[in-house]
Amino acid sequence: MEAKRLVSEGSERRAELARSIREETGLDEAILERLVRESYFTARHDQILGPVFERVKDWESHIKKICAFWSSVALMTGSYHGQPMAAHLPLGLERRHFERWLVLFESTARSICTPAAVNLLMERANRIAQSLELGARVNHGIMPAMKLNRLGSPRAT
């Protein structure tokens, strides 16, 4: 019974946090879908990122998966059930890809979202990009040096 109670309390805290995020940022599923569609449209036509997206066969299915991912990341919905690291490793991504994606994503977010939403999204986008880049580098046998960022957390260089 104790485990059930703890799960219930955890679910309630998660739901409260999700409500708080929605209220403080103005984010919802519709805004996230617009953000995903617009930023990935731009990325598909970008000189650096475009070639990466040429591999996508079913674009609508891909967009839905990315929307579920961002819903889970930003709104804590738990709707994404994929493996982002495994999906990105075979793509041969380099630092320039992550840097360019962050620029395009932030530009689109600033045109659509509230400043509070941009802050939340970019904090998470930067962490995700760092994690994926680190995974890609390690996968290619490159052990990056670790430095502490301004928050005191390790980051790859």
Buried (B, 14 or more C-beta within 10 A) or exposed (E): EEEEEEEEEEEEEEEEEBEEBBEEBEBEBEBBBBBBBBBBBBBBEBEBBEEBBEEEEEEEEBBEBBBBBBBBBBBBBEEBEEEBEEEBBEBEBBEEBBEBBBEBBBEBBBEBBBEBBBBBBBEEBBEBBBBBBBBBBEEEEEEEEEEEEEEEEEBBE
